[in-house]
Amino acid sequence: MAYCRAACAAFVLFAAAGLSGCVTLPPNAPRSPQDPLESWNRGVYKFNDVLDRHVAKPVARGYVHYVPSPVRTGVSNFFSNLETPTAMINDLLQGQIRAAGSDLGRFVLNTTAGLGGLLDPATAAGIDHNEADFGETLGVWGVHPGPYLVLPLLGPSDLRDAPARVVDAYTNPLEYASNTDVTYGLWGLNLVKTRASLLPFDQTLKNAFDPYAFMRDAYLQRRAYLIEQVHEANQDDSGSSDGTPP
C-alpha cells in the first residue's frame, strides 16, 4: 500500500534525523516529565525546521500567492471530505453515535452534491463537522499517551498517536486509489495545503522563547483537551439516556 511505502520513507528520514545527532541540553534547563526523549526530539525538530524553512514554507507561500482562493478552498474541502470516514469510524469507537451520524450525512452530501467534496453543501445545510482520529480513540479508551515524540515531516506526536496514524490511513479513501502516482501527488498536495494553513501561526511560534517547548506543550494540551471533551460528551449522553439532566 502507498501509505506503507510512505511510512518506510518516513522511517528513513527519522533515522537520518537521528544520525544528525541528538541535541545537547543545557544542564539547568527545565525538563518535562512527558518528554524523556527531549534530546532526540530536539534533533528531529531541528531537522524538520531546516526542511520547513528551505522547502515547505516557500512552497506553501507560493501556493497561497499563486493559487486563487476559491481553488484553495476547494482543495481544503476535498481533503476534509476524504478525512470524514476516519472521523466517522472513530466517532463510533468513542461512543459518539450522533457525531458519527452527522459525519455520515456530511460525507454523503459533500461527495454527491459537493462534486466529490470540492464543495461543502453540508455546512450550508447545518450538518456539524467533527474531527476524530484513532490516537484520540485510544486516549478515550484509557491508553496513556506515553512519551512525547517528534516525527520527521509530520511533527508533534506521542508514542500512542504515532502508530495510530497508520490505522487512520487505512480508513482514508485515498489509501485505496489504484494509481500510485495520483496517491503520492494528492498526498504531497495535502502536505502543502496543511503547511499553508499554518502560515498565520508562524509569527507566534517565532516570538516564543522556546519554539520547541511551545509546540510540544500546545500539542499535548490540545490532545488532552480533545479526549476530555469526548469523556464529557459521553457523560452527558449517558445522563440524558438515564432520564437525568446532564
N, C-alpha and C positions, 0 to 999 in steps of 0.2 A: 504494500500500500504506500501511497505517496507520503503519508504522514510518517510512516516508519522510516523512510529514507530521509525525510527532513529531520527526524529525531536523531538519526545517526550523524547527520551533518552537524546538528547542534551539539552532539556529544564531542565531535572532533573539535569544534570551536571551544567547548568547555575545557577540553584537555589543553588546547592551545593557550587559553587564558591562564590555566593553572601553570603551564610551563613558563609563562611570562614572569612568574614569581609572585608569591604572596606579599602583601604589603606589611611592613614592619610597623606595629602600632606604637605610639608614644607610651612610655612606661606609666604615666599618670593619667592617661586618657580613660574616661568612664567606660565601663563595659556593660553591655546589655545582656541579661541572662537569656534572652531569646535569640541571641546572635553569637553562639560559641564559635562559629566559623568565620568570625568577622575578618580576620586577616586574609583568608582565602576569598571571601565575598568582596572585599575591597579591591582585590586584584582583578576579579571578574568585572567589577563595576568600572574600574579604570579602562579595561579592555572594551567594554560596551561604550564608554564615554568617547573613546577615540573613534570608534566606528560611527557613533552618533554625530560627532562634530564634523567628521570628514565625509560621511556618506548619507546617513539617514536624514539629518536635519536639512542639508542643502537640497536633497531630493524632495523632502516634504514642503519646503518653502517654494520650490519650483512648481510643485503640484498645486499649491494654493494660488500661486501667482498666475499660472498659465491655464489651468483648468477652470472653466466657468463654474460659478457657484451652483447653478441648477444641476450640472453634471456631477459635481462632488456630492450634492445631496442625494442624487440617485444612487451613487456608489455606496454611500453610507447606508441608505435604505436597503440596498441589495444584500450587503453583508450582515446587517442587523436581522434581516429576514432569514438568512441562512443559519444564524445562531439561535433562532426561535425553537427549533426542535430540541436542541440541547437544554434550553431553559425549561421547556415543557416537560421533558423527561425528569429533570431534576426537581421541578415543582412536585411531581407525583411522588418521587422518592422522599421528599421532605414533608409529605402530607399536605401540600398546598393544592387542594383539588380545584378550588375556584381559580387560582392563578394558572393552573395547567389548562383549564377550560378556556380562559382568556387567551392564553398563548396559542392554543389550537385555532381559535377563531381568527386571531391575527394572522397566523401563518396561511390559513386557507384563503382569507380575503386578500391579503397582500400578494400571494402567489398568483391568484387568478385575476382579480380586478386590478391589482397593482402591477401587472405586467412582469411577473416573476420576481417581484419585490423592489423594483425600481421606484415605484410609487408607494405611498403609505396611506391608503384609504382607511386602514384600521384605526389610526389615531384620530382621523376626522370623524369616524363613527363612534368614538368614545371607548374603544377597546383598550384596556390597560396594557402597557408594555412592562414585562418583568424580566429580570436578569437572574439567572441561577446557573451554577456550574457544579461539577462533581466534587471539587475540593470543598465548596461550601456545604454540599450534602454530607460529606464525611464529617465536617465540623458539627453539623446539626445532629449527626448520629453519635457524637461524643468523641470522635477521633482527635487526639491532640495534634496541633499544627507542627510540633517538632521545631527544630532549628530553622531560623530564617535562612533563605538560600537565594543567591542572585544567579539567574540563568543567563547564559550568553544570548544576546539578541533580545530575549524575552523579558529580561529584567527581574524585578522583585517577585519572590515566591517563597515557599517554605517546603519542608520535607513532606508535608501532606498534599499541598496543592500542586507541586511539580509533577508527580506521576499521574495525578488526576487529570492533567491536561490531555494525556493520551486517551483516556476514556472519553473525554469530551469531544476529541477529534473524530471518534467513530460515531458520534451522534450528529455530526455536521454533514449535510448532503454533499458538500464539496469533496469529501473524502471518497465518494463513490463515482466521481467523474471518470469517464473511461479514457479521456485524453490527458495524459500526464503533463503535457506542455500547458494545457489550459489550467490544470490544477496548480502548477507552480506559478503561472502567470497571475492567477487570481490570488494565490497566497501572498505573492510579492505586492500586489496592489493593495491588499488588505493591510499589510505592514506599513505601506506608505500612507494610507488613509488614517491608520491609527496614530502614526507619528505626527501627521498633520493636525490631528485633533488635540494633540498635547502641546502644540506650539505656544498657545496663550499662557501656559504654566511655566515656560522656560525661565522667565524673569524671576518668578517666585523661587524656583529652585536655585537660580544663580545667586539670589540675595540671601539664601540660607547660610548660616555659619558653617554647617557641615552638610552639604547636599546629600551625601550617602546616608547619614543618620536620619535626615529629614525624610528621605524617600522610604527608608526602612520603617520608621515609626508610622508614617502615613499609611503604608501598606498594611502593616499588622493591625493598626487600629481600625481601618476600614473593614478588613476581613472579620475581625471580632464583632464589629457593629452589625454587619450583614447577617451573621449567624445568630446574634442575639435578636435581631428583628424577626427572623423566622421563628425562633422559640416563642416570642411574644405573640406572633400571629397565630401559632398553633394553640397557645393557651387561650387566646380569645375565641378561636373556633370551637375549642373544647368546651369552654364555658357557655357559649351560645347553644351548642348541641345538647347540653345538660339542662337547658332551660334557665340557667342562671345568667345574670348580666356579666359581660366581660370584665 
